[in-house]
Amino acid sequence: MAKALVTGITGFVGSYLAEFLLDKGIEVYGTARWRSKLDNIIHVKDKLKLLEADMRDSHSVERAVEESAPDYIFHLASQSFVPMSWRAPADTMETNAIGTIHLLEAVRQSKRDPVIHIAGSSEEYGMVYPDELPIRETNPLRPLSPYGVSKVAGDKLGCQYHMSYGLKIVITRAFNHTGPRRGDVFVTSNFSKQVAEIEKGLKEPVMYVGNLNAKRDFSDVRDIVKAYWLAATKCEYGDVYNICSGKARTIQSVLNLLLRMTDKNIEIRQDPARMRPSDVEVLQGDCSKFKEKTGWKPEIPFEKTMEDLLNYWRERV
């Protein structure tokens, strides 16, 4: 039986990837910190082998690699909330960049030869000019947040460790993805939770929002984890691949979609605290390179994704 190690398995994407790998008959190990919440994986916890590890602690990462002896490593663990990266830039860099070094060094020192998938981000592109849309993998990286910088570091470390040591590393840059279990600090989930709270009478019929003009390229998390598996099994080592829908939506249009799903009359108010020091105006990707290599395409319509996310919060507030 093939074995996979998923760093950050208790997170949003990690939990869906765990389910996907288990369904494929793969033995799944996952790293979690002692304080990690297990809500996302509670339904499959008995089928997993959880290993206590913190990406900032090299020794615990080394133990996780040694104990799991994986054929595949999916590196998802990160500080992934962009606004938090301004409040805690050093912590973000340590977790995302130094944590990636700890993982790659652990593999190198172990003498094992797994396929390693490094989950990068579209935030690496940052400042993109109108004539550069849709964004291809060759576009310059001009990150506009400490988070974006940290993911560039992880991305480039993956390329370097492949070229220097021959590690079997594939890097992806996934654009925005969402769905049920998405943390409520992220825009689609935050809006959905607010609607559900208003419907239950738990808050006044007012929604607080940030920048509604930003444009993002959204995919469903369930499509994304399929793409991650294809990246690890079909893509070229040392290469980088965009994963996205290829369509850009304004945050305003996402809000409008949610408002059409409720019968409540809701007032919209902008909250200055939700505005970022610098924001990426538009992220619209081109993943033709990935599609040609793997045959992947997104299957779940965005409307279905948002309906599932809203219903997720309706069941929980």
LOKOL-882202 format. One record per residue: residue number from 1; residue in three letters; x, y, z of N, C-alpha, C in turn. Coordinates in steps of 0.2 Angstrom, whole numbers, plus 5000, padded with zeros to 4 digits. Example, Ala and Ser with C-alpha at 12.3 -4.5 7.8 and 13.67 -1.06 7.14 Angstrom:
2
REC  nr rest  n_X  n_Y  n_Z ca_X ca_Y ca_Z  c_X  c_Y  c_Z
REC   1  ala 5066 4972 5039 5062 4978 5039 5066 4984 5039
REC   2  ser 5064 4989 5035 5068 4995 5036 5064 5000 5039
***
This chain:
317
REC  nr rest  n_X  n_Y  n_Z ca_X ca_Y ca_Z  c_X  c_Y  c_Z
REC   1  met 5004 4994 5000 5000 5000 5000 5004 5006 5000
REC   2  ala 5003 5011 4995 5007 5017 4995 5005 5021 5002
REC   3  lys 5010 5025 5004 5009 5029 5010 5010 5037 5008
REC   4  ala 5006 5041 5011 5006 5048 5010 5007 5052 5016
REC   5  leu 5011 5057 5017 5011 5061 5022 5009 5068 5020
REC   6  val 5003 5070 5024 5000 5077 5023 5002 5082 5028
REC   7  thr 5006 5087 5027 5007 5092 5032 5001 5096 5033
REC   8  gly 4999 5098 5039 4993 5102 5040 4987 5099 5038
REC   9  ile 4987 5092 5040 4981 5088 5038 4974 5090 5041
REC  10  thr 4975 5094 5047 4969 5096 5051 4966 5102 5048
REC  11  gly 4969 5105 5043 4967 5111 5040 4961 5110 5035
REC  12  phe 4959 5116 5032 4953 5115 5027 4955 5111 5021
REC  13  val 4960 5112 5017 4962 5108 5011 4965 5101 5014
REC  14  gly 4968 5101 5019 4971 5095 5021 4966 5090 5023
REC  15  ser 4960 5092 5026 4955 5087 5027 4952 5084 5021
REC  16  tyr 4951 5088 5016 4948 5085 5010 4953 5081 5006
REC  17  leu 4960 5083 5006 4965 5078 5003 4965 5072 5007
REC  18  ala 4965 5072 5014 4965 5066 5017 4959 5061 5015
REC  19  glu 4953 5064 5014 4947 5060 5012 4949 5057 5005
REC  20  phe 4951 5061 5001 4953 5059 4994 4958 5053 4994
REC  21  leu 4963 5054 4997 4968 5049 4997 4966 5042 5000
REC  22  leu 4962 5043 5006 4959 5037 5009 4955 5033 5004
REC  23  asp 4951 5037 5000 4947 5034 4995 4951 5030 4990
REC  24  lys 4957 5032 4989 4961 5029 4984 4965 5023 4987
REC  25  gly 4963 5021 4993 4967 5016 4996 4974 5017 4999
REC  26  ile 4975 5023 5000 4982 5025 5002 4982 5026 5009
REC  27  glu 4988 5024 5012 4989 5024 5019 4991 5031 5021
REC  28  val 4987 5035 5025 4988 5042 5026 4990 5044 5033
REC  29  tyr 4996 5047 5033 4999 5050 5039 4998 5058 5038
REC  30  gly 4997 5061 5044 4997 5068 5044 5000 5072 5050
REC  31  thr 5003 5078 5049 5006 5081 5054 5000 5086 5057
REC  32  ala 5001 5087 5064 4996 5091 5067 5000 5094 5074
REC  33  arg 4999 5100 5075 5002 5103 5081 4997 5100 5087
REC  34  trp 5000 5100 5093 4996 5098 5099 4990 5102 5100
REC  35  arg 4990 5108 5098 4984 5113 5099 4979 5113 5093
REC  36  ser 4981 5109 5088 4977 5109 5082 4970 5107 5083
REC  37  lys 4965 5110 5081 4958 5108 5081 4957 5102 5076
REC  38  leu 4953 5097 5078 4952 5091 5074 4946 5091 5071
REC  39  asp 4942 5096 5071 4935 5096 5069 4934 5094 5062
REC  40  asn 4939 5096 5057 4939 5095 5050 4940 5088 5048
REC  41  ile 4943 5084 5053 4945 5077 5051 4942 5072 5056
REC  42  ile 4938 5074 5060 4935 5070 5066 4932 5064 5063
REC  43  his 4928 5065 5057 4925 5059 5054 4929 5054 5051
REC  44  val 4936 5055 5050 4941 5051 5047 4947 5049 5051
REC  45  lys 4946 5052 5057 4952 5052 5062 4955 5045 5063
REC  46  asp 4950 5040 5064 4952 5033 5065 4955 5030 5060
REC  47  lys 4955 5033 5054 4958 5030 5048 4965 5033 5046
REC  48  leu 4966 5038 5050 4973 5042 5049 4978 5040 5054
REC  49  lys 4984 5041 5053 4989 5041 5058 4992 5048 5059
REC  50  leu 4990 5051 5064 4992 5058 5066 4999 5058 5069
REC  51  leu 5003 5062 5067 5010 5063 5070 5010 5070 5073
REC  52  glu 5012 5071 5079 5013 5078 5082 5019 5081 5079
REC  53  ala 5018 5087 5075 5024 5090 5072 5022 5098 5071
REC  54  asp 5027 5102 5072 5026 5109 5071 5032 5111 5065
REC  55  met 5030 5114 5060 5034 5115 5055 5040 5120 5057
REC  56  arg 5039 5123 5062 5045 5128 5065 5050 5124 5069
REC  57  asp 5048 5117 5070 5053 5113 5074 5056 5108 5070
REC  58  ser 5062 5108 5068 5065 5104 5063 5065 5096 5066
REC  59  his 5066 5095 5072 5066 5089 5075 5060 5085 5074
REC  60  ser 5054 5089 5075 5048 5085 5075 5046 5084 5068
REC  61  val 5048 5088 5063 5047 5087 5056 5051 5081 5054
REC  62  glu 5057 5080 5056 5061 5074 5054 5058 5068 5057
REC  63  arg 5056 5068 5063 5052 5062 5066 5046 5060 5062
REC  64  ala 5042 5065 5059 5036 5064 5055 5038 5060 5049
REC  65  val 5044 5063 5046 5046 5060 5039 5048 5053 5041
REC  66  glu 5052 5052 5046 5055 5045 5047 5049 5040 5049
REC  67  glu 5045 5042 5053 5039 5037 5055 5034 5036 5050
REC  68  ser 5033 5040 5045 5028 5039 5040 5032 5036 5034
REC  69  ala 5038 5036 5033 5042 5034 5027 5037 5034 5021
REC  70  pro 5036 5040 5019 5030 5041 5014 5033 5040 5007
REC  71  asp 5028 5038 5002 5030 5038 4995 5028 5045 4992
REC  72  tyr 5023 5048 4995 5021 5055 4993 5021 5060 4999
REC  73  ile 5023 5066 4998 5022 5071 5003 5018 5077 5000
REC  74  phe 5013 5079 5004 5009 5084 5001 5010 5090 5007
REC  75  his 5014 5095 5005 5015 5100 5010 5010 5106 5010
REC  76  leu 5006 5105 5014 5000 5110 5015 5001 5115 5021
REC  77  ala 5004 5113 5026 5005 5117 5032 5007 5124 5031
REC  78  ser 5004 5129 5033 5006 5136 5032 5002 5140 5036
REC  79  gln 5004 5146 5037 5000 5152 5040 4997 5155 5034
REC  80  ser 4991 5153 5032 4988 5155 5026 4983 5161 5025
REC  81  phe 4982 5164 5031 4978 5170 5031 4981 5176 5029
REC  82  val 4980 5179 5023 4984 5185 5021 4984 5191 5026
REC  83  pro 4979 5193 5028 4979 5199 5033 4983 5197 5039
REC  84  met 4983 5191 5042 4987 5189 5048 4995 5190 5046
REC  85  ser 4996 5190 5040 5004 5190 5038 5006 5197 5039
REC  86  trp 5002 5202 5039 5004 5209 5041 5005 5210 5048
REC  87  arg 5001 5207 5052 5001 5207 5059 5007 5203 5062
REC  88  ala 5008 5197 5059 5013 5193 5061 5018 5191 5055
REC  89  pro 5022 5196 5052 5026 5194 5047 5031 5189 5048
REC  90  ala 5035 5190 5054 5040 5185 5055 5038 5178 5056
REC  91  asp 5032 5178 5060 5029 5171 5061 5027 5168 5055
REC  92  thr 5024 5172 5050 5022 5169 5044 5028 5166 5040
REC  93  met 5033 5170 5040 5039 5168 5036 5042 5162 5039
REC  94  glu 5043 5162 5046 5046 5156 5049 5042 5150 5048
REC  95  thr 5035 5150 5048 5031 5144 5047 5031 5142 5040
REC  96  asn 5030 5147 5035 5030 5145 5028 5036 5144 5024
REC  97  ala 5041 5148 5026 5047 5147 5022 5052 5143 5026
REC  98  ile 5054 5144 5032 5058 5140 5036 5055 5133 5037
REC  99  gly 5049 5133 5038 5045 5126 5039 5046 5122 5033
REC 100  thr 5046 5125 5027 5048 5121 5020 5055 5119 5020
REC 101  ile 5059 5123 5023 5066 5121 5023 5067 5115 5028
REC 102  his 5064 5115 5033 5064 5109 5038 5061 5103 5035
REC 103  leu 5056 5103 5031 5053 5098 5028 5058 5095 5022
REC 104  leu 5061 5099 5018 5065 5097 5013 5072 5094 5016
REC 105  glu 5074 5097 5021 5080 5095 5024 5079 5088 5027
REC 106  ala 5073 5087 5030 5071 5081 5033 5071 5075 5028
REC 107  val 5068 5077 5022 5068 5072 5017 5075 5070 5015
REC 108  arg 5079 5075 5014 5086 5075 5011 5090 5070 5016
REC 109  gln 5090 5072 5022 5093 5068 5027 5091 5061 5028
REC 110  ser 5085 5060 5027 5082 5053 5028 5084 5048 5023
REC 111  lys 5087 5051 5017 5089 5046 5011 5083 5043 5008
REC 112  arg 5077 5045 5010 5071 5043 5006 5070 5047 5000
REC 113  asp 5065 5044 4996 5064 5047 4989 5057 5048 4987
REC 114  pro 5053 5052 4991 5046 5053 4990 5045 5058 4985
REC 115  val 5039 5058 4982 5037 5063 4977 5034 5069 4982
REC 116  ile 5037 5075 4982 5035 5080 4986 5031 5085 4982
REC 117  his 5025 5087 4984 5020 5092 4981 5021 5098 4986
REC 118  ile 5023 5104 4984 5023 5110 4988 5017 5114 4985
REC 119  ala 5012 5116 4990 5007 5120 4988 5008 5127 4989
REC 120  gly 5010 5130 4983 5011 5137 4983 5004 5141 4982
REC 121  ser 5004 5147 4980 4998 5151 4980 4999 5156 4974
REC 122  ser 4993 5158 4972 4992 5164 4967 4994 5170 4970
REC 123  glu 4994 5171 4977 4997 5177 4980 5004 5179 4978
REC 124  glu 5008 5174 4976 5015 5175 4974 5015 5180 4968
REC 125  tyr 5010 5180 4964 5010 5185 4958 5009 5192 4960
REC 126  gly 5005 5193 4965 5004 5200 4968 5002 5205 4963
REC 127  met 5006 5210 4962 5005 5215 4957 5005 5213 4950
REC 128  val 4999 5212 4947 4999 5210 4940 4996 5215 4936
REC 129  tyr 4999 5217 4930 4997 5222 4926 4991 5219 4921
REC 130  pro 4987 5224 4918 4981 5222 4914 4983 5218 4908
REC 131  asp 4989 5219 4905 4991 5216 4899 4994 5209 4901
REC 132  glu 4995 5207 4907 4998 5201 4909 4992 5196 4911
REC 133  leu 4986 5198 4910 4980 5193 4911 4978 5189 4905
REC 134  pro 4976 5183 4906 4976 5179 4912 4984 5177 4914
REC 135  ile 4985 5175 4920 4992 5175 4923 4994 5168 4921
REC 136  arg 5000 5167 4918 5003 5161 4917 5009 5160 4922
REC 137  glu 5012 5154 4922 5017 5152 4927 5023 5157 4925
REC 138  thr 5024 5159 4919 5030 5163 4918 5030 5170 4920
REC 139  asn 5024 5172 4923 5023 5179 4925 5028 5181 4930
REC 140  pro 5030 5187 4930 5035 5189 4936 5031 5189 4943
REC 141  leu 5035 5187 4948 5032 5187 4955 5033 5193 4958
REC 142  arg 5028 5197 4960 5028 5203 4963 5023 5203 4969
REC 143  pro 5025 5199 4974 5020 5198 4980 5019 5205 4984
REC 144  leu 5013 5205 4986 5011 5212 4989 5009 5211 4997
REC 145  ser 5011 5205 4999 5010 5204 5007 5015 5199 5009
REC 146  pro 5017 5200 5016 5022 5195 5019 5020 5188 5017
REC 147  tyr 5013 5186 5017 5011 5179 5015 5014 5177 5008
REC 148  gly 5012 5182 5003 5015 5181 4996 5022 5180 4996
REC 149  val 5026 5184 5000 5033 5183 5000 5035 5176 5002
REC 150  ser 5032 5174 5008 5034 5168 5011 5032 5162 5006
REC 151  lys 5027 5163 5002 5025 5157 4997 5030 5157 4991
REC 152  val 5032 5163 4990 5038 5163 4984 5044 5160 4987
REC 153  ala 5046 5161 4993 5051 5157 4996 5051 5150 4996
REC 154  gly 5045 5147 4998 5044 5140 4998 5044 5137 4991
REC 155  asp 5041 5141 4986 5041 5139 4979 5048 5139 4976
REC 156  lys 5052 5144 4978 5059 5144 4975 5063 5139 4978
REC 157  leu 5062 5137 4985 5066 5132 4988 5064 5125 4985
REC 158  gly 5058 5124 4983 5057 5118 4980 5061 5117 4974
REC 159  cys 5061 5122 4970 5065 5122 4963 5072 5121 4965
REC 160  gln 5075 5124 4970 5082 5124 4972 5084 5117 4974
REC 161  tyr 5079 5114 4979 5081 5107 4981 5080 5102 4976
REC 162  his 5076 5103 4971 5076 5098 4965 5082 5099 4961
REC 163  met 5084 5105 4960 5090 5106 4955 5097 5104 4959
REC 164  ser 5097 5105 4966 5103 5104 4969 5104 5097 4972
REC 165  tyr 5098 5094 4974 5099 5087 4977 5094 5082 4973
REC 166  gly 5091 5084 4968 5087 5079 4964 5081 5077 4968
REC 167  leu 5078 5080 4973 5072 5079 4976 5066 5079 4971
REC 168  lys 5062 5074 4971 5056 5074 4966 5051 5079 4969
REC 169  ile 5051 5085 4967 5047 5091 4969 5043 5093 4964
REC 170  val 5036 5094 4965 5032 5098 4960 5029 5103 4964
REC 171  ile 5028 5109 4961 5026 5115 4964 5019 5117 4961
REC 172  thr 5014 5119 4964 5008 5121 4961 5007 5128 4964
REC 173  arg 5003 5132 4960 5001 5139 4963 4993 5139 4962
REC 174  ala 4990 5137 4967 4983 5137 4966 4980 5144 4968
REC 175  phe 4975 5145 4964 4971 5152 4965 4966 5150 4970
REC 176  asn 4962 5155 4972 4957 5155 4977 4953 5149 4977
REC 177  his 4952 5145 4982 4948 5139 4983 4944 5140 4989
REC 178  thr 4938 5137 4989 4933 5138 4995 4929 5132 4995
REC 179  gly 4924 5132 5000 4919 5126 5001 4918 5125 5008
REC 180  pro 4914 5120 5010 4912 5119 5016 4919 5117 5020
REC 181  arg 4919 5120 5027 4924 5119 5031 4929 5125 5031
REC 182  arg 4928 5129 5026 4933 5135 5025 4932 5139 5031
REC 183  gly 4938 5141 5034 4938 5145 5040 4935 5152 5039
REC 184  asp 4931 5154 5045 4927 5160 5044 4931 5167 5043
REC 185  val 4937 5167 5043 4941 5173 5042 4942 5174 5035
REC 186  phe 4940 5169 5030 4941 5170 5023 4934 5172 5020
REC 187  val 4935 5176 5015 4929 5181 5013 4923 5177 5011
REC 188  thr 4923 5171 5007 4917 5168 5005 4914 5164 5011
REC 189  ser 4918 5162 5016 4915 5159 5022 4913 5164 5027
REC 190  asn 4916 5169 5027 4914 5175 5032 4907 5177 5030
REC 191  phe 4906 5179 5023 4900 5181 5021 4895 5176 5022
REC 192  ser 4896 5170 5021 4891 5164 5022 4889 5164 5029
REC 193  lys 4894 5164 5034 4892 5164 5041 4888 5170 5043
REC 194  gln 4890 5176 5040 4886 5181 5042 4878 5181 5040
REC 195  val 4877 5178 5034 4870 5177 5031 4867 5172 5036
REC 196  ala 4870 5166 5038 4867 5161 5042 4865 5164 5049
REC 197  glu 4870 5168 5051 4868 5171 5058 4862 5176 5058
REC 198  ile 4862 5180 5052 4856 5184 5051 4850 5180 5051
REC 199  glu 4850 5175 5047 4844 5171 5046 4842 5168 5053
REC 200  lys 4846 5166 5057 4844 5163 5063 4843 5169 5069
REC 201  gly 4843 5175 5067 4842 5180 5071 4847 5181 5077
REC 202  leu 4853 5179 5075 4859 5180 5080 4863 5186 5079
REC 203  lys 4861 5190 5074 4864 5196 5073 4860 5201 5069
REC 204  glu 4860 5207 5069 4856 5212 5065 4857 5211 5058
REC 205  pro 4852 5213 5054 4853 5211 5047 4857 5216 5043
REC 206  val 4864 5216 5045 4869 5220 5042 4875 5216 5041
REC 207  met 4878 5216 5035 4884 5212 5033 4889 5217 5033
REC 208  tyr 4895 5215 5036 4901 5220 5036 4906 5217 5031
REC 209  val 4909 5221 5026 4913 5219 5021 4919 5223 5020
REC 210  gly 4924 5220 5016 4930 5224 5015 4930 5227 5008
REC 211  asn 4935 5225 5004 4936 5228 4997 4932 5223 4993
REC 212  leu 4926 5226 4990 4922 5222 4985 4924 5222 4978
REC 213  asn 4929 5227 4977 4931 5227 4970 4936 5222 4967
REC 214  ala 4939 5219 4972 4945 5215 4970 4942 5209 4966
REC 215  lys 4946 5206 4962 4943 5201 4957 4948 5195 4959
REC 216  arg 4944 5189 4960 4948 5183 4962 4945 5177 4957
REC 217  asp 4949 5172 4956 4948 5166 4952 4947 5160 4957
REC 218  phe 4940 5158 4958 4938 5154 4963 4937 5147 4960
REC 219  ser 4940 5142 4964 4938 5135 4962 4935 5131 4969
REC 220  asp 4933 5125 4968 4930 5122 4973 4936 5117 4976
REC 221  val 4936 5117 4983 4942 5113 4986 4942 5106 4984
REC 222  arg 4936 5103 4983 4935 5096 4981 4938 5095 4974
REC 223  asp 4938 5100 4970 4942 5100 4963 4949 5101 4964
REC 224  ile 4951 5105 4969 4958 5107 4970 4962 5100 4973
REC 225  val 4959 5097 4977 4963 5091 4980 4964 5086 4974
REC 226  lys 4959 5085 4970 4960 5080 4964 4966 5083 4960
REC 227  ala 4967 5089 4959 4972 5092 4955 4979 5091 4959
REC 228  tyr 4979 5091 4966 4985 5090 4969 4988 5083 4968
REC 229  trp 4983 5078 4968 4985 5071 4967 4988 5071 4960
REC 230  leu 4985 5074 4955 4987 5073 4948 4994 5077 4947
REC 231  ala 4995 5082 4951 5001 5086 4951 5007 5081 4953
REC 232  ala 5005 5077 4959 5010 5073 4962 5012 5067 4957
REC 233  thr 5007 5065 4953 5008 5058 4950 5009 5059 4942
REC 234  lys 5008 5065 4939 5008 5066 4932 5013 5072 4930
REC 235  cys 5015 5076 4935 5018 5082 4933 5026 5081 4933
REC 236  glu 5029 5086 4930 5037 5086 4929 5040 5088 4936
REC 237  tyr 5045 5085 4938 5048 5087 4944 5052 5094 4943
REC 238  gly 5052 5098 4948 5055 5104 4947 5051 5110 4943
REC 239  asp 5045 5108 4941 5041 5113 4937 5036 5115 4941
REC 240  val 5033 5121 4939 5028 5125 4942 5021 5125 4938
REC 241  tyr 5015 5124 4942 5009 5123 4938 5004 5128 4942
REC 242  asn 5000 5132 4938 4994 5135 4940 4989 5130 4941
REC 243  ile 4984 5131 4946 4978 5127 4946 4972 5133 4947
REC 244  cys 4968 5133 4943 4963 5138 4944 4957 5137 4939
REC 245  ser 4952 5141 4939 4946 5140 4935 4947 5144 4929
REC 246  gly 4951 5149 4929 4952 5153 4923 4947 5159 4922
REC 247  lys 4942 5160 4927 4937 5165 4927 4938 5170 4934
REC 248  ala 4938 5176 4933 4939 5181 4938 4932 5184 4940
REC 249  arg 4931 5184 4946 4924 5186 4949 4926 5192 4954
REC 250  thr 4922 5197 4954 4923 5202 4959 4920 5199 4966
REC 251  ile 4923 5202 4971 4920 5200 4978 4913 5202 4978
REC 252  gln 4911 5208 4975 4904 5210 4975 4900 5205 4972
REC 253  ser 4902 5202 4966 4897 5197 4963 4896 5191 4968
REC 254  val 4902 5189 4971 4901 5183 4976 4896 5185 4982
REC 255  leu 4896 5191 4984 4891 5194 4989 4884 5194 4986
REC 256  asn 4883 5196 4980 4877 5196 4977 4874 5189 4976
REC 257  leu 4878 5184 4974 4876 5177 4974 4873 5175 4980
REC 258  leu 4877 5176 4986 4874 5174 4992 4868 5177 4994
REC 259  leu 4867 5184 4993 4861 5187 4995 4855 5185 4991
REC 260  arg 4856 5182 4985 4851 5179 4981 4849 5172 4984
REC 261  met 4853 5169 4989 4851 5163 4992 4847 5164 4998
REC 262  thr 4846 5170 5000 4842 5171 5007 4836 5175 5005
REC 263  asp 4831 5174 5010 4825 5179 5009 4826 5185 5014
REC 264  lys 4831 5186 5017 4832 5191 5022 4834 5197 5018
REC 265  asn 4832 5203 5020 4834 5210 5017 4840 5212 5021
REC 266  ile 4846 5212 5018 4852 5213 5022 4855 5220 5020
REC 267  glu 4857 5224 5024 4861 5230 5023 4868 5228 5023
REC 268  ile 4872 5232 5018 4879 5231 5017 4883 5237 5020
REC 269  arg 4888 5235 5024 4892 5241 5027 4899 5239 5026
REC 270  gln 4903 5244 5024 4910 5243 5023 4914 5244 5030
REC 271  asp 4918 5239 5032 4922 5239 5038 4929 5241 5037
REC 272  pro 4931 5247 5039 4938 5249 5037 4943 5244 5040
REC 273  ala 4942 5240 5045 4946 5235 5048 4947 5229 5043
REC 274  arg 4943 5228 5039 4943 5223 5034 4948 5225 5028
REC 275  met 4950 5231 5027 4954 5233 5021 4961 5232 5023
REC 276  arg 4965 5230 5017 4972 5228 5018 4976 5234 5016
REC 277  pro 4982 5234 5019 4987 5239 5018 4988 5240 5010
REC 278  ser 4989 5234 5007 4989 5234 5000 4986 5227 4997
REC 279  asp 4982 5228 4992 4978 5223 4990 4979 5221 4983
REC 280  val 4979 5215 4981 4980 5212 4974 4973 5214 4971
REC 281  glu 4974 5218 4965 4967 5220 4962 4964 5214 4958
REC 282  val 4968 5210 4955 4964 5205 4951 4969 5199 4951
REC 283  leu 4966 5193 4952 4970 5187 4951 4966 5182 4946
REC 284  gln 4968 5182 4940 4964 5177 4935 4970 5173 4932
REC 285  gly 4969 5166 4933 4974 5162 4931 4973 5159 4924
REC 286  asp 4979 5156 4921 4978 5152 4915 4982 5145 4917
REC 287  cys 4978 5140 4917 4981 5134 4919 4981 5129 4914
REC 288  ser 4982 5131 4908 4982 5127 4902 4988 5122 4902
REC 289  lys 4993 5124 4905 4999 5120 4906 4997 5114 4910
REC 290  phe 4994 5115 4915 4992 5110 4920 4987 5105 4917
REC 291  lys 4982 5108 4913 4977 5104 4910 4980 5099 4905
REC 292  glu 4985 5102 4901 4988 5098 4895 4992 5092 4898
REC 293  lys 4995 5093 4904 4999 5088 4907 4995 5083 4911
REC 294  thr 4989 5085 4913 4985 5080 4918 4978 5078 4915
REC 295  gly 4975 5083 4911 4968 5082 4909 4963 5084 4914
REC 296  trp 4966 5088 4919 4961 5090 4925 4957 5096 4922
REC 297  lys 4951 5096 4925 4947 5102 4924 4942 5103 4930
REC 298  pro 4940 5109 4932 4936 5110 4937 4929 5107 4935
REC 299  glu 4926 5104 4940 4919 5100 4939 4913 5103 4943
REC 300  ile 4915 5106 4948 4909 5109 4953 4908 5116 4951
REC 301  pro 4902 5118 4949 4901 5125 4948 4901 5129 4954
REC 302  phe 4903 5136 4953 4904 5140 4959 4898 5141 4963
REC 303  glu 4892 5141 4959 4886 5142 4963 4884 5136 4967
REC 304  lys 4886 5130 4965 4886 5124 4970 4890 5125 4976
REC 305  thr 4896 5127 4975 4901 5128 4980 4898 5133 4985
REC 306  met 4896 5138 4983 4893 5143 4988 4887 5141 4991
REC 307  glu 4883 5137 4988 4877 5134 4991 4879 5129 4996
REC 308  asp 4884 5125 4995 4886 5120 5000 4889 5124 5006
REC 309  leu 4893 5129 5005 4896 5133 5010 4891 5136 5014
REC 310  leu 4886 5140 5011 4881 5143 5015 4877 5138 5020
REC 311  asn 4875 5132 5017 4872 5127 5020 4876 5124 5026
REC 312  tyr 4883 5124 5025 4887 5122 5030 4887 5126 5036
REC 313  trp 4886 5133 5035 4886 5137 5041 4879 5137 5044
REC 314  arg 4874 5136 5040 4867 5136 5042 4866 5130 5047
REC 315  glu 4870 5125 5046 4870 5119 5051 4874 5121 5057
REC 316  arg 4878 5126 5057 4883 5127 5063 4882 5133 5067
REC 317  val 4879 5138 5065 4878 5144 5069 4872 5143 5074
***
